Amino acid sequence: MATEVKLPRLGQGMEAGTIVKWLKAEGDKVEKGEPLFEIDTDKVTQEVEADFSGTLLKIALESGEAPVGETIAWIGDEGEQVADATKKGDDGEQAADATKEGDDGAARSAEKPAEAPARERDREEGRDAAAAAAESQPQKVAAPQNGGRIKASPLARRIARERGIDLARLSGTGPDGRIVAGDVERAEAAAPAKAPAGAPPGEVESVPLTSIRKTIARRLTDAWQAPVFQLTVSADMERADRLVARSRELDPDVRVTVTDVLAKISAQALMRHRDVNVAFTEDALLKHPTANIGIAVAAPQGLVVPVVRSVERLSLAETATARGEVVGRAREGKLQRDDLEGGTFTISNLGMYGIEQFVAVLNPPQAAILAVGATEERVVARDGEIAVRPTMTMTLTVDHRAVDGAAAADFLRTLKTFLEDPALAL
């Protein structure tokens, strides 16, 4: 008997995902563990593997958004008929709308046998023409939602996604107020044209929020609720810079950076000051046994923080290699869920932009984040004399609910000591 393929939950708090594309076609053989489709969540776009082997009998949702637990395909024996393959509504939306049953919301309803996706536009255009003939202006109603999911056909979703149109702002003319392709196209035609090059100043371009931008906004807003304090120190970078240069000379294939040195010495300092390597919860402080260092990256899709794990156990070259791999995946938009989870401490380095000093926003549930500025030649006093030294300023933002001021200051003092004499940490 055919087995349903349901939209998986890829992380805590995930309620829905968007099918980007299928890596198998109907009729293809599928092996357990083989990549089956790509899904876009509010964090990453990643491949999802098949949970069982067989033939991909039917794809219920070619692309578009679906809630966690909704049936999106069936896998079974070759030639087996799928009696439950359905499409809901006259607008051709594939798969039944989700109905909440139990805690996991796995049960789903079905109304109408599925039709070929290639016929979606023809059917929708026919319905739009009939509606136009019946009355000069279609009667629009607010687009209905099911558990927070806007009801729209897959074709309408695809057009909206490609053209940057927010479905939440549209009214639908399909059955029960469902949004169809014609609604999206009419909305685009009615929207003000984007300002051309050289247009008069003052005109505003509306850029729809992506899912990852919405996630960034939500997480940073949550972080702002925490009572935090900041501590700032400046460090002499002569020996650290010399270490970076010497490491590159010895192994040109591994590009060691100041961020790698910071990650390594931060991990060593966290192991000495485990009261800083914690997460705050309502009932307890979670003291981590290892230092998983997050590196803030300005990726094309937005700010992400991939994690390098157990850095205290890695050599400097190993740290640089691991950091290079996750940052590379971030900039290519290929991060996996595991790349983003489990961080215990974050480093945000804006030194390459010439920023002298800044304050970073906490990365919950972590208790601390280190903001790193540029290394500059500064005039300082050394042994009663004036000297010019390469100096870098660091600001530590700390969740005061989890870490006391003295503990944070002691940690930052150790970090400064290690940075000015890296041999103590390595």
C-alpha positions in Angstrom: 0.0 0.0 0.0 1.3 3.5 -0.9 2.9 5.4 2.0 2.3 9.2 2.4 5.2 11.6 2.3 4.5 14.4 4.8 6.1 17.8 5.1 8.7 17.2 7.9 9.3 19.4 10.9 13.0 20.4 10.5 13.4 22.3 13.7 11.7 23.4 16.9 9.1 26.0 16.2 8.7 25.2 12.5 5.1 25.3 11.5 5.2 25.4 7.7 7.7 25.1 4.9 7.8 25.9 1.2 8.5 23.2 -1.4 11.1 24.7 -3.8 11.6 21.8 -6.2 11.4 18.0 -6.4 14.6 16.1 -7.1 12.6 13.1 -8.3 9.8 12.9 -10.9 6.6 10.9 -10.7 7.5 7.3 -11.6 11.1 7.5 -10.5 12.7 5.0 -8.2 13.5 6.3 -4.7 15.9 4.8 -2.2 15.7 5.5 1.5 18.1 8.3 2.4 18.2 9.6 -1.1 17.5 13.4 -1.6 13.8 13.7 -2.5 13.0 17.4 -2.6 14.2 20.8 -1.5 12.3 22.8 1.2 12.6 26.4 2.3 12.1 27.2 5.9 12.5 30.4 7.9 16.2 29.5 8.4 17.6 27.6 5.4 16.9 25.9 2.1 17.9 22.3 2.4 17.4 18.9 0.8 15.1 16.4 2.5 15.8 12.7 2.2 13.3 9.9 1.6 12.4 8.0 4.7 11.6 4.8 2.7 12.3 3.2 -0.7 9.9 2.6 -3.6 8.5 4.4 -6.6 7.4 8.1 -6.4 3.8 7.5 -7.4 2.2 10.9 -7.0 3.4 14.4 -6.1 0.5 16.3 -4.4 2.3 19.6 -4.0 4.7 20.5 -6.9 5.8 23.7 -5.1 4.5 26.2 -2.6 3.8 26.4 1.1 2.3 23.7 3.3 2.0 23.2 7.0 4.1 20.6 8.8 2.5 17.2 8.6 0.6 17.8 5.3 0.8 15.0 2.7 2.8 16.2 -0.2 3.4 12.9 -2.1 3.0 9.1 -2.1 5.7 6.4 -2.4 4.8 2.8 -3.1 5.1 -0.2 -5.5 5.6 0.6 -9.2 2.2 0.7 -11.0 0.2 1.0 -7.7 -2.8 3.3 -7.9 -3.0 6.1 -5.3 -6.7 6.4 -4.4 -6.1 9.1 -1.9 -4.2 11.5 -4.3 -6.4 14.6 -4.1 -6.8 18.2 -5.1 -8.8 20.5 -3.0 -11.1 23.1 -4.5 -11.9 24.1 -8.1 -8.8 26.3 -8.4 -6.5 23.3 -8.6 -4.6 23.5 -5.4 -2.8 20.3 -4.9 -3.2 18.3 -1.7 -5.9 18.7 0.9 -5.9 21.5 3.4 -4.5 20.6 6.7 -6.9 19.8 9.6 -5.6 19.8 13.1 -5.9 16.4 14.7 -3.9 15.6 17.8 -0.7 17.4 18.7 1.2 16.8 15.5 -1.6 17.8 13.1 -0.9 14.8 10.9 -4.4 14.0 9.7 -5.5 15.7 6.5 -8.8 15.9 4.5 -9.4 15.4 0.8 -12.2 16.5 -1.5 -11.4 16.1 -5.2 -9.2 13.8 -7.4 -6.0 15.3 -8.5 -5.6 16.7 -12.0 -2.5 17.3 -14.1 -0.5 20.4 -12.9 -0.1 21.4 -16.6 -3.8 22.3 -16.7 -3.7 24.7 -13.8 -3.3 27.9 -15.8 -5.9 26.9 -18.4 -8.5 26.2 -15.8 -7.8 29.3 -13.9 -7.9 31.5 -17.0 -11.2 29.9 -18.0 -12.7 30.6 -14.5 -11.4 34.2 -14.6 -12.9 34.8 -18.1 -16.3 33.4 -16.9 -16.2 35.6 -13.9 -15.5 38.6 -16.0 -18.3 37.8 -18.3 -20.8 37.4 -15.5 -20.0 40.7 -13.9 -17.8 43.6 -14.7 -15.8 43.4 -11.5 -15.1 40.1 -9.7 -16.6 39.9 -6.2 -13.6 39.7 -3.9 -13.5 38.4 -0.4 -10.7 38.3 2.1 -8.4 35.4 1.4 -9.2 32.7 4.0 -6.6 31.2 6.2 -6.3 27.7 7.7 -4.1 27.6 10.8 -2.3 30.8 9.6 -1.8 29.5 6.1 -3.3 31.7 3.3 -5.4 29.7 0.8 -4.0 30.1 -2.7 -3.4 27.8 -5.6 0.2 26.6 -6.2 0.3 28.5 -9.4 -0.7 31.7 -7.6 1.9 31.1 -5.0 4.6 30.5 -7.6 3.7 33.7 -9.5 3.6 35.7 -6.3 7.0 34.3 -5.1 8.6 35.1 -8.5 7.2 38.6 -8.7 7.7 39.6 -5.0 4.0 39.9 -4.3 2.7 39.4 -0.7 -0.3 37.1 -0.8 -1.5 38.3 2.6 -2.3 41.7 1.0 -4.5 40.1 -1.7 -8.2 39.2 -1.9 -9.2 36.1 -3.7 -11.9 35.5 -6.4 -11.6 31.8 -6.4 -14.0 29.4 -4.5 -14.4 30.4 -0.8 -12.2 33.4 -1.5 -9.2 31.4 -2.5 -6.4 33.4 -4.3 -5.9 32.3 -7.9 -3.3 33.3 -10.5 -5.5 36.0 -12.0 -5.7 37.7 -8.6 -1.9 37.9 -8.4 -1.6 39.2 -12.0 -4.2 41.9 -11.4 -2.5 43.0 -8.2 0.8 43.3 -10.1 -0.8 45.3 -12.8 -2.5 47.6 -10.3 0.7 48.2 -8.3 2.7 51.4 -8.8 5.6 50.9 -11.2 9.0 50.8 -9.6 11.0 54.0 -9.9 13.3 53.9 -12.9 16.9 54.9 -12.8 17.3 58.6 -12.4 13.8 59.0 -11.0 13.2 62.0 -8.7 14.2 61.5 -5.1 11.6 60.7 -2.5 10.0 57.7 -4.3 9.9 54.6 -2.2 10.5 51.0 -3.4 8.7 48.3 -1.5 10.8 45.2 -0.9 8.8 42.3 0.5 10.2 40.7 3.6 11.7 37.2 3.0 11.2 34.5 5.5 14.7 34.8 6.8 14.4 38.5 7.2 11.2 38.0 9.2 13.1 35.5 11.4 15.9 38.0 11.9 13.5 40.7 13.0 11.7 38.3 15.4 14.9 37.0 17.0 16.5 40.4 17.4 13.3 41.8 18.9 13.3 38.9 21.4 16.9 39.6 22.1 16.1 43.2 22.9 13.9 42.1 25.7 16.8 40.7 27.7 18.5 42.9 30.3 22.0 43.2 28.9 25.2 45.1 29.7 28.4 45.7 27.7 32.0 45.6 28.6 34.8 47.0 26.3 38.5 46.4 26.2 41.3 47.1 23.7 44.0 44.6 22.9 47.5 44.8 21.5 47.3 42.7 18.3 51.0 42.5 17.4 51.5 38.9 18.4 48.1 37.8 17.1 48.8 39.4 13.7 52.2 37.8 13.6 50.5 34.4 14.3 48.1 34.9 11.5 50.9 35.8 9.0 53.1 33.0 10.1 50.3 30.4 9.9 49.6 31.5 6.3 53.2 31.1 5.4 53.5 27.6 6.8 50.3 26.4 5.3 49.1 28.5 2.3 46.2 26.1 1.6 44.6 27.1 4.9 43.7 30.8 5.1 43.9 31.6 8.8 42.2 34.9 9.8 41.9 37.0 12.9 38.4 35.7 13.3 39.9 32.1 13.6 42.3 33.3 16.3 39.4 34.9 18.1 37.3 31.8 17.8 40.1 29.6 19.2 41.0 31.8 22.1 37.4 32.5 22.9 36.8 28.7 23.2 39.8 28.3 25.5 38.6 31.2 27.6 35.1 29.8 27.8 36.4 26.5 29.1 38.2 28.5 31.9 35.0 30.5 32.6 32.2 28.1 32.1 29.8 30.5 33.9 29.8 32.5 30.7 29.3 29.5 28.4 25.6 29.2 29.4 22.1 29.6 28.2 19.3 31.2 30.2 15.9 29.4 30.7 13.1 30.2 33.0 14.0 27.3 35.3 17.7 26.9 35.0 21.0 28.0 33.6 22.3 25.5 31.0 26.0 25.2 31.4 27.5 23.8 28.2 30.4 21.3 28.3 31.9 22.5 25.0 32.4 25.7 23.1 30.4 25.9 19.9 31.4 29.2 18.4 28.9 31.0 16.1 30.3 33.3 13.4 27.9 36.1 12.3 27.9 36.2 8.5 26.3 38.7 6.2 25.0 36.2 3.6 22.9 37.2 0.5 19.7 36.0 2.1 20.4 38.0 5.4 22.3 37.7 8.6 23.0 34.1 9.6 25.2 32.6 12.4 26.7 29.2 11.4 28.4 27.3 14.1 31.9 25.8 14.5 31.6 23.0 17.0 33.9 22.1 19.9 36.5 24.7 18.9 38.5 24.1 22.1 39.4 20.7 20.7 40.6 22.0 17.3 43.9 23.3 16.2 44.1 26.8 14.7 44.3 25.4 11.2 41.4 23.0 11.9 39.3 26.0 13.2 40.1 28.0 10.1 39.1 25.1 7.8 35.8 24.5 9.7 35.0 28.2 9.7 35.8 28.5 6.0 33.4 25.6 5.2 30.4 26.9 7.1 30.9 30.5 6.1 31.2 29.3 2.4 27.9 27.4 2.7 26.3 30.4 4.3 27.3 32.7 1.4 26.2 30.1 -1.2 22.8 29.7 0.5 23.5 26.0 1.2 23.5 25.9 5.0 21.9 22.9 6.7 19.8 23.0 9.8 22.7 21.4 11.8 25.0 24.3 10.8 22.8 26.8 12.7 22.0 24.9 15.9 23.9 24.3 19.1 25.9 27.6 19.3 27.0 28.6 22.8 28.9 31.9 22.0 28.9 34.3 19.0 31.6 36.4 17.4 30.6 39.4 15.2 33.6 40.9 13.4 33.1 44.2 11.4 36.8 45.0 11.4 37.0 44.4 7.7 34.6 47.3 7.1 36.8 49.7 9.0 34.4 49.8 12.0 36.4 50.8 15.1 33.9 49.7 17.8 30.3 48.7 18.0 27.7 46.9 20.2 26.3 43.5 18.9 22.8 42.4 19.8 22.6 39.2 21.8 22.0 35.9 20.0 19.4 34.1 22.2 19.5 31.7 24.0 23.3 32.4 24.3 24.4 34.5 27.2 27.1 36.5 25.4 28.3 37.9 22.0 31.6 39.5 21.2 31.7 42.5 18.8 35.1 43.0 17.1 36.3 46.2 15.5 39.2 46.9 13.2 42.9 46.7 14.1 44.4 50.2 13.9 47.7 51.8 14.6 47.2 53.7 17.8 49.5 55.8 20.0 49.8 54.2 23.4 51.9 54.4 26.5 54.3 51.5 27.0 56.7 51.3 29.9 56.6 55.1 30.4 57.2 55.8 26.7 55.0 56.7 23.7 54.6 53.8 21.2 52.5 53.0 18.1 50.9 49.6 18.4 48.3 47.7 16.3 45.2 47.8 18.6 41.8 46.3 18.4 38.7 47.1 20.4 36.2 44.4 21.5 32.8 44.8 23.2 31.2 42.0 25.0 27.4 42.1 25.3 26.1 39.9 28.2 22.7 38.7 29.3 22.6 39.9 33.0 20.0 37.3 33.9 22.6 34.6 33.2 26.0 36.2 33.9 27.1 38.6 36.6 29.3 41.6 35.8 32.4 40.3 37.6 32.2 36.9 35.9 31.9 38.6 32.4 34.8 41.0 33.2 37.0 38.1 34.3 36.3 36.3 31.1 37.0 39.3 29.0 40.3 39.9 30.8 41.3 36.3 30.0 40.3 36.8 26.4 42.5 40.0 26.2 45.4 38.1 27.8 45.1 35.3 25.3 44.8 37.6 22.3 47.9 39.6 23.4 49.9 36.3 23.9 48.2 33.6 21.9 50.7 31.0 23.0 49.0 30.9 26.4 45.8 29.6 24.7 47.2 27.4 21.9 
